[in-house]
Amino acid sequence: MTSERGVVATRGAYVLGLFALANLLNYASRNVPFAVYDDLRARYLVDSAQLGWLGTAFMLPHALATIPVGWLGDRTDRRRLVALGALLWTGGSVLGALAPTFELVVASRFLVGLGTATVVPVANAVLGQLYRGPGKASALAIFNLGLFLGGVVGFGVGAGLGFPVSWLVIAAPGLVVALGLLALDLGPAAATGDRGTWRQLVRDARLVVRVPTVRRMMLACTVLAFAAGGYQAWLLDFLQNDKGMSERAATSLLAVCIVGGLAGVVAGGRVADRLRRRVAWGRPGAIALGMAATVPCATLCVLAPAGPLLWAGSLATMFFISWYHGPMAATVDDVAPPRQAASAQAVVIACMHLLGTAPSSRVIGELYKQWGAREAMLVATAAVALGAALTARAFSSYAADARGAGEGQAHGL
């Protein structure tokens, strides 16, 4: 028996590691263009407005593909689905690196966005199944470390190697991920054998949204994604123009924030699993706790002058705001109908990207212009407080929804 548990644990760790690598490459592929704008300007003679299409060309197909990808993840071979995505983003990156025109570079980002859309919803469902029980949020938190590490790798490789070499370097490991996934045995998807139609996709999405906790987490996480997106887009500019920091000092502060974020992702998963053993709503409770702690820390960052208080507040802000990644995925998996596990993840992620992340930069930027830098950042902070309150609404529905999904049986709910 002990030997069998060891084999299962080793297999789970291998699958987790492989998906974590895929997620790292996902975010590295997303962020590498932002570090090579000067190279692109020189090579294709484009301006900043044209460069802005790179982000849009990635995010729109990425967000729109998430729901059908999650739905397919409940009906097809998940290994092949994510492996196909890895090949697609690899091919897109190579095409962009070799493109003779900027239009083809933009088109390549469309392919990369489609390919990377396969990673998160399918991985969350697979890992939720492998780590079903008290360690689920911690495992999903490790998977979500790729969000921060991938961002750092993307910026670092882009800045260090420039265009087009950095795009080729980021693309190459995608082949390793594809081959590794094809060698896995993940078992059949829950709905294998069903004949999939677009009507069934809509039906499954409606079935997922009928779960009260899923609806509440969709709304809460969309508000949190809006706040996080606003911070990400405007923090560097805010530090330089409002706090009077040099580019080097501001970049150093952001590096410290990344360390805080990495620690926060891990801590959030562990806190969620510990609370889950004590109270039924422990996982959404960890999200609400992290967001509530973020608010005073972020407010301090906005109001404090450059100096020790700003550094301490920034580190604490990134630490606490990163708590939600693992617990959010675990909470959704806990309450999702078993046959729609990947679809549930996809619905929540698509809502976050389309309604939260996508408009955040533009909205906060407009407030930045109309009201001022501090006021705009305080609006983002207020969104964090609202996200905490909205998450707390899931406390009352979580236990019943988890029982309905079967997850609660393992915990005596």
NUDOMAR-285192 format. One record per residue (C-alpha): x, y, z; residue number from 1. Coordinates in nm, 4 decimals, padded with zeros to 6 digits. Layout:
X_Y_Z_NUM
...
REM end
This chain:
00.0000_00.0000_00.0000_1
00.2816_00.2392_00.0916_2
00.4539_00.1572_-00.2369_3
00.1346_00.2300_-00.4318_4
00.0944_00.5669_-00.2598_5
00.4546_00.6478_-00.3478_6
00.3946_00.5701_-00.7141_7
00.0796_00.7833_-00.7172_8
00.2619_01.0719_-00.5466_9
00.5533_01.0495_-00.7907_10
00.3184_01.0440_-01.0879_11
00.1242_01.3383_-00.9502_12
00.4437_01.5379_-00.8964_13
00.5555_01.4651_-01.2547_14
00.2212_01.5746_-01.4003_15
00.2213_01.8850_-01.1813_16
00.5760_01.9705_-01.2879_17
00.4975_01.9266_-01.6561_18
00.1874_02.1441_-01.6395_19
00.3763_02.4034_-01.4333_20
00.6376_02.4184_-01.7111_21
00.3591_02.4581_-01.9674_22
00.2137_02.7455_-01.7644_23
00.5543_02.9106_-01.7358_24
00.5933_02.8966_-02.1140_25
00.2369_03.0231_-02.1492_26
00.3180_03.3458_-01.9636_27
00.6687_03.3755_-02.1064_28
00.5200_03.3613_-02.4582_29
00.2619_03.6203_-02.3555_30
00.5141_03.8699_-02.2135_31
00.8230_03.8374_-02.4355_32
00.6959_04.0920_-02.6960_33
00.6730_04.3652_-02.4307_34
01.0515_04.3561_-02.3843_35
01.1436_04.3952_-02.7532_36
00.9412_04.6992_-02.8603_37
01.2519_04.8929_-02.9626_38
01.3709_04.6049_-03.1815_39
01.0302_04.5821_-03.3473_40
01.0199_04.9575_-03.4076_41
01.3606_04.9468_-03.5754_42
01.2915_04.6375_-03.7867_43
00.9361_04.7106_-03.9044_44
00.9244_05.0925_-03.8710_45
00.6080_05.0839_-03.6590_46
00.4850_05.3249_-03.3915_47
00.3513_05.2648_-03.0404_48
-00.0111_05.2495_-03.1551_49
00.0731_04.9679_-03.3964_50
00.2684_04.7847_-03.1284_51
-00.0431_04.7973_-02.9131_52
-00.2034_04.5449_-03.1475_53
00.0347_04.2747_-03.0251_54
-00.1396_04.2523_-02.6885_55
-00.4868_04.2705_-02.8385_56
-00.4093_04.0089_-03.1030_57
-00.2983_03.7733_-02.8263_58
-00.5643_03.8353_-02.5618_59
-00.8845_03.8331_-02.7672_60
-00.8440_03.4834_-02.9196_61
-00.6913_03.3629_-02.5928_62
-00.9973_03.4681_-02.3929_63
-01.2581_03.3707_-02.6528_64
-01.1050_03.0249_-02.7015_65
-01.1015_02.9447_-02.3299_66
-01.4633_02.8246_-02.3017_67
-01.4608_02.5920_-02.6071_68
-01.1179_02.4632_-02.4993_69
-01.2502_02.3815_-02.1518_70
-01.5528_02.2126_-02.3035_71
-01.3293_02.0017_-02.5282_72
-01.1214_01.9206_-02.2215_73
-01.4267_01.7456_-02.0759_74
-01.4821_01.5424_-02.3942_75
-01.1509_01.4666_-02.5616_76
-00.8051_01.3397_-02.4800_77
-00.6654_01.6136_-02.2581_78
-00.3057_01.5205_-02.3347_79
-00.3537_01.5754_-02.7046_80
-00.5508_01.8957_-02.6513_81
-00.2760_02.0697_-02.4525_82
-00.0020_01.9136_-02.6700_83
-00.1764_02.0590_-02.9759_84
-00.1883_02.3939_-02.7992_85
00.1865_02.3720_-02.7256_86
00.2596_02.3020_-03.0912_87
00.0340_02.5896_-03.1939_88
00.2008_02.8474_-02.9691_89
00.5444_02.7152_-03.0684_90
00.4614_02.7468_-03.4364_91
00.3131_03.0913_-03.3814_92
00.6260_03.2129_-03.2027_93
00.8512_03.0820_-03.4807_94
00.6294_03.2431_-03.7441_95
00.6478_03.5750_-03.5606_96
01.0256_03.5549_-03.5310_97
01.0651_03.4909_-03.9047_98
00.7857_03.7195_-04.0293_99
00.8898_03.9587_-04.3083_100
00.6093_04.2061_-04.2264_101
00.4596_04.3430_-03.9074_102
00.1157_04.2230_-04.0140_103
00.2437_03.8658_-03.9987_104
00.3931_03.9344_-03.6577_105
00.0478_04.0409_-03.5353_106
-00.1076_03.7323_-03.6969_107
00.1452_03.5148_-03.5164_108
00.0264_03.6506_-03.1820_109
-00.3234_03.5300_-03.2702_110
-00.1866_03.1746_-03.3005_111
00.0098_03.2041_-02.9773_112
-00.3027_03.3259_-02.7976_113
-00.5058_03.0309_-02.9244_114
-00.2380_02.7801_-02.8300_115
-00.1798_02.9076_-02.4777_116
-00.5560_02.9082_-02.4107_117
-00.5404_02.5292_-02.3766_118
-00.3167_02.5289_-02.0690_119
-00.4952_02.6704_-01.7648_120
-00.8521_02.5307_-01.7804_121
-00.7388_02.1791_-01.8706_122
-00.4495_02.1773_-01.6227_123
-00.6715_02.3010_-01.3398_124
-00.9184_02.0191_-01.4076_125
-00.6483_01.7501_-01.4334_126
-00.4671_01.8639_-01.1191_127
-00.7945_01.9005_-00.9311_128
-00.8637_01.5353_-01.0092_129
-00.5130_01.4170_-00.9177_130
-00.4941_01.6137_-00.5931_131
-00.8554_01.5761_-00.4854_132
-00.8624_01.6348_-00.1105_133
-00.6863_01.8575_00.1416_134
-00.3792_01.9413_-00.0699_135
-00.5618_02.0602_-00.3816_136
-00.5157_02.4362_-00.3391_137
-00.1449_02.3938_-00.2594_138
-00.0878_02.1886_-00.5761_139
-00.2761_02.4411_-00.7879_140
-00.0760_02.7208_-00.6264_141
00.2472_02.5527_-00.7413_142
00.1016_02.5295_-01.0913_143
00.0211_02.9018_-01.0786_144
00.3802_02.9924_-00.9942_145
00.4235_02.9791_-01.3701_146
00.2267_03.3040_-01.3906_147
00.5037_03.4958_-01.2136_148
00.8042_03.2922_-01.3227_149
00.6871_03.2933_-01.6829_150
00.6429_03.6691_-01.6772_151
00.9974_03.7129_-01.5455_152
01.1391_03.4688_-01.8018_153
00.9549_03.6402_-02.0860_154
01.0785_03.9868_-01.9941_155
01.4289_03.8625_-01.9100_156
01.4837_03.6577_-02.2257_157
01.3332_03.9327_-02.4390_158
01.5509_04.2040_-02.2861_159
01.8627_03.9864_-02.2932_160
01.8406_03.8341_-02.6408_161
01.6208_04.0797_-02.8292_162
01.4045_04.0093_-03.1338_163
01.3867_03.7621_-03.3050_164
01.6184_03.5317_-03.1063_165
01.4197_03.5583_-02.7822_166
01.0995_03.4440_-02.9542_167
01.2735_03.1338_-03.0886_168
01.4267_03.0542_-02.7491_169
01.0878_03.0812_-02.5757_170
00.9275_02.8662_-02.8477_171
01.1676_02.5706_-02.8374_172
01.0629_02.4187_-02.4991_173
00.7048_02.3966_-02.6251_174
00.8090_02.0886_-02.8237_175
00.9352_01.9273_-02.5028_176
00.6025_01.9982_-02.3310_177
00.4079_01.8506_-02.6232_178
00.6105_01.5284_-02.6229_179
00.5944_01.4993_-02.2451_180
00.2171_01.5392_-02.2442_181
00.1670_01.2775_-02.5133_182
00.3599_01.0296_-02.2971_183
00.1241_01.0777_-02.0008_184
-00.1688_00.8595_-01.9042_185
-00.4294_01.0998_-01.7647_186
-00.7258_00.8682_-01.7967_187
-01.0405_00.9456_-01.9959_188
-01.2212_01.2767_-01.9717_189
-01.5410_01.2615_-01.7689_190
-01.7672_01.3002_-02.0695_191
-01.5749_01.0803_-02.3129_192
-01.8155_00.9217_-02.5562_193
-02.0604_01.2123_-02.5678_194
-02.1158_01.3569_-02.9100_195
-02.0174_01.7201_-02.8786_196
-02.2178_01.9936_-03.0494_197
-02.2207_02.3691_-03.0111_198
-02.5620_02.3405_-02.8468_199
-02.4078_02.1146_-02.5868_200
-02.1330_02.3682_-02.5309_201
-02.3947_02.6318_-02.4510_202
-02.5864_02.3839_-02.2373_203
-02.2783_02.2904_-02.0378_204
-02.1849_02.6549_-01.9868_205
-02.5338_02.7255_-01.8554_206
-02.5140_02.4222_-01.6287_207
-02.1890_02.5503_-01.4806_208
-02.3209_02.9024_-01.4303_209
-02.6265_02.7688_-01.2461_210
-02.4001_02.6672_-00.9574_211
-02.4268_02.9598_-00.7103_212
-02.0660_02.9400_-00.5924_213
-01.9373_02.9407_-00.9511_214
-02.1405_03.2539_-01.0290_215
-02.0121_03.4280_-00.7195_216
-01.6526_03.3330_-00.7882_217
-01.6874_03.4513_-01.1490_218
-01.7977_03.7944_-01.0317_219
-01.5434_03.8215_-00.7506_220
-01.2468_03.7048_-00.9579_221
-01.3403_03.9345_-01.2474_222
-01.3257_04.2330_-01.0126_223
-00.9925_04.1099_-00.8735_224
-00.8553_04.0593_-01.2260_225
-00.9579_04.4172_-01.3102_226
-00.7651_04.5475_-01.0098_227
-00.4585_04.3313_-01.0789_228
-00.4579_04.4293_-01.4465_229
-00.4768_04.7981_-01.3578_230
-00.1853_04.7689_-01.1163_231
00.0226_04.5741_-01.3676_232
-00.0351_04.8198_-01.6513_233
00.0292_05.1415_-01.4600_234
00.2510_05.0614_-01.1613_235
00.5848_05.1341_-01.3287_236
00.4595_05.4650_-01.4676_237
00.3073_05.5508_-01.1275_238
00.6335_05.4869_-00.9432_239
00.8310_05.7041_-01.1834_240
00.5901_05.9946_-01.2221_241
00.4111_06.0123_-00.8877_242
00.6872_05.8883_-00.6567_243
00.9732_06.0433_-00.8538_244
01.1684_05.7174_-00.8728_245
01.4240_05.6517_-01.1432_246
01.3583_05.3744_-01.3933_247
01.6268_05.1629_-01.2282_248
01.4832_05.2117_-00.8780_249
01.1293_05.1423_-00.9971_250
01.2414_04.8267_-01.1764_251
01.4229_04.7102_-00.8636_252
01.1072_04.7609_-00.6608_253
00.9099_04.5573_-00.9141_254
01.1652_04.2758_-00.8830_255
01.1079_04.2717_-00.5069_256
00.7319_04.2654_-00.5723_257
00.7726_03.9569_-00.7917_258
00.9448_03.7770_-00.5046_259
00.6530_03.8727_-00.2824_260
00.4104_03.7458_-00.5430_261
00.5823_03.4082_-00.5693_262
00.5716_03.3683_-00.1926_263
00.2077_03.4788_-00.1904_264
00.0988_03.2195_-00.4451_265
00.2457_02.9389_-00.2327_266
00.1190_03.0851_00.0956_267
-00.2317_03.1328_-00.0412_268
-00.2571_02.7676_-00.1386_269
-00.1333_02.6483_00.1985_270
-00.3595_02.8821_00.3959_271
-00.6581_02.7732_00.1859_272
-00.5946_02.4044_00.2500_273
-00.5414_02.4618_00.6236_274
-00.8610_02.6635_00.6530_275
-01.0440_02.3998_00.4484_276
-00.9717_02.1460_00.7227_277
-01.1281_02.3757_00.9825_278
-01.4289_02.5304_00.8067_279
-01.6238_02.4315_00.4973_280
-01.5642_02.7631_00.3207_281
-01.1897_02.7673_00.3940_282
-01.0746_02.8008_00.0318_283
-01.2864_03.1018_-00.0653_284
-01.2151_03.2267_00.2863_285
-00.8419_03.2369_00.2086_286
-00.9143_03.4491_-00.1000_287
-01.1239_03.6957_00.1005_288
-00.8595_03.7097_00.3756_289
-00.5797_03.7788_00.1271_290
-00.7767_04.0508_-00.0500_291
-00.8784_04.2153_00.2785_292
-00.5115_04.2262_00.3822_293
-00.4190_04.3708_00.0415_294
-00.6354_04.6821_00.0803_295
-00.4440_04.8629_00.3599_296
-00.1100_04.7578_00.2109_297
-00.2016_04.8907_-00.1334_298
-00.3410_05.2111_00.0162_299
-00.0094_05.2640_00.1939_300
00.1716_05.2184_-00.1390_301
-00.0441_05.4816_-00.3076_302
-00.0064_05.7417_-00.0324_303
00.3473_05.6847_00.0989_304
00.6447_05.8721_-00.0499_305
00.9385_05.6848_-00.1987_306
01.1256_05.5159_00.0831_307
01.1092_05.2200_00.3229_308
00.7307_05.2399_00.3747_309
00.6699_05.2213_-00.0005_310
00.8998_04.9202_-00.0366_311
00.7429_04.7383_00.2590_312
00.3908_04.8169_00.1414_313
00.4645_04.7050_-00.2148_314
00.6098_04.3742_-00.0994_315
00.3108_04.3093_00.1278_316
00.0625_04.4111_-00.1426_317
00.2020_04.1664_-00.3952_318
00.2227_03.8939_-00.1318_319
-00.1432_03.9159_-00.0300_320
-00.2980_03.9919_-00.3698_321
-00.1381_03.6730_-00.5048_322
-00.3174_03.4488_-00.2572_323
-00.6202_03.3911_-00.4771_324
-00.4642_03.1951_-00.7643_325
-00.4563_02.8434_-00.6162_326
-00.7676_02.8762_-00.3938_327
-00.9745_03.0155_-00.6804_328
-00.9019_02.7201_-00.9079_329
-00.9519_02.4752_-00.6191_330
-01.2840_02.6334_-00.5160_331
-01.4209_02.6139_-00.8694_332
-01.3077_02.2527_-00.9009_333
-01.4692_02.1683_-00.5647_334
-01.8148_02.2834_-00.6755_335
-01.8074_02.2083_-01.0502_336
-02.0265_01.9279_-01.1861_337
-01.7849_01.6345_-01.2369_338
-01.8634_01.6067_-01.6087_339
-01.7970_01.9786_-01.6600_340
-01.4794_02.0256_-01.4511_341
-01.2686_02.1830_-01.7270_342
-01.5669_02.3778_-01.8601_343
-01.6193_02.5362_-01.5185_344
-01.2571_02.6488_-01.5033_345
-01.2850_02.7872_-01.8560_346
-01.6027_02.9863_-01.7869_347
-01.4459_03.1577_-01.4858_348
-01.1156_03.2281_-01.6649_349
-01.2868_03.3633_-01.9766_350
-01.5010_03.5965_-01.7672_351
-01.1926_03.7198_-01.5796_352
-01.0010_03.7939_-01.8989_353
-01.2800_03.9449_-02.1072_354
-01.4498_04.1577_-01.8414_355
-01.1652_04.2096_-01.5944_356
-00.8158_04.1995_-01.7406_357
-00.8933_04.3246_-02.0929_358
-01.0584_04.6595_-02.0034_359
-00.8550_04.7331_-01.6891_360
-00.5597_04.9056_-01.8537_361
-00.7870_05.1318_-02.0603_362
-01.0236_05.2205_-01.7747_363
-00.7525_05.2884_-01.5167_364
-00.5594_05.4813_-01.7819_365
-00.8591_05.7063_-01.8458_366
-00.9034_05.7655_-01.4722_367
-00.5305_05.8308_-01.4524_368
-00.5719_06.1053_-01.7110_369
-00.8948_06.2560_-01.5778_370
-00.8516_06.2306_-01.1995_371
-00.4805_06.1822_-01.1389_372
-00.2418_05.8966_-01.0680_373
-00.3193_05.8404_-00.7006_374
-00.6921_05.8545_-00.7492_375
-00.6725_05.5993_-01.0311_376
-00.4663_05.3623_-00.8185_377
-00.7090_05.4034_-00.5285_378
-00.9911_05.2970_-00.7622_379
-00.7995_04.9760_-00.8343_380
-00.7538_04.9301_-00.4587_381
-01.1263_04.9808_-00.4027_382
-01.1867_04.7038_-00.6579_383
-00.9777_04.4708_-00.4406_384
-01.1980_04.5526_-00.1404_385
-01.5076_04.4864_-00.3505_386
-01.3591_04.1552_-00.4647_387
-01.3086_04.0499_-00.1020_388
-01.6714_04.1312_-00.0187_389
-01.7993_03.9460_-00.3260_390
-01.5891_03.6404_-00.2402_391
-01.7421_03.6336_00.1067_392
-02.0813_03.5802_-00.0569_393
-01.9599_03.2370_-00.1658_394
-01.9217_03.1218_00.1961_395
-02.2907_03.0452_00.2345_396
-02.3263_02.8390_-00.0844_397
-01.9931_02.6569_-00.0917_398
-02.0740_02.3570_00.1328_399
-02.3982_02.2682_-00.0445_400
-02.2435_02.3089_-00.3899_401
-01.9419_02.0973_-00.2928_402
-02.1746_01.8216_-00.1700_403
-02.3674_01.8388_-00.4940_404
-02.0451_01.8006_-00.6916_405
-01.9280_01.5085_-00.4780_406
-01.6192_01.6912_-00.3474_407
-01.7782_01.7454_-00.0073_408
-01.8105_01.3738_00.0606_409
-01.4364_01.3442_00.1228_410
-01.4613_01.6109_00.3918_411
-01.7823_01.5060_00.5589_412
-01.9823_01.8075_00.4421_413
REM end
